[in-house]
């Protein structure tokens, strides 16, 4: 996923599927606060469940069309 694609999800609640450190797919619902470059990790989604590297994101879809308050 590219940074420009990920920025379209900022402020939204999303259904997020990503791989963890063991290579297992994890599916969670999260609110995306920001997309930022983290040194030593690269571009990351900043969410309420933690920072997730963009290269580990498998699927990302909107749960709510409106911006989260």
N, C-alpha and C positions, 0 to 999 in steps of 0.2 A: 504494500500500500504506500502510496506517495503522500508526502506532507500536505500537498494541495488537496488531495482527496479526503484526508483525515480532517482537515480544517472545516469541512462542510458539516461535521458532526458536533462541533463545539457548542455546548449549551443544551445538547439533547440527551435524552435517556435512550440508550441503545442496547441491543442484544449483541453481545460480543463473544466471539469464539477465538481463542488464541492457544498457542502451545506453551506449556510451562517449561521449566528447566529440565524436566525428565523427558520431554517430547510428547507428553500426553495432552490431548485437546481438552480445554476447559471452556465451559459455556457459562457466562454470567451476565446479569443485567447491571449496567453501570451508567453513571452520569459523566459525560465527558466535559472536563473543565477547560482543557487547553491542549494544544499540540506544541511540543517544545523539543529542542535539541538538548539532550543530557550528555555531558562529556563522558566518554568511555562506553556509552551505550548507544548513542546515536538518537535519531528521532523517536520520540515516545508520545503515547497518549497519556495525558494526565487525567486520571479518573478518581472517583470516590473509592475505588477498590485498590488503587495504587497506580504506579507508572508501568505501562506496558509498551515494550518496544514494538515499533511498527512492523518490523520484519517477522515478528511472531504472530501477528494478527492473521487469522484464517478467514473470518467472516465478520462483517459489521453491518447491522441494519437498524434503522430507526424504530423505536417503540412508540414514541410520541412525536407528533408533527410540530407541536408548539415548543417554544423555548422553555427550558426549566427555570423556575424562579428561585 
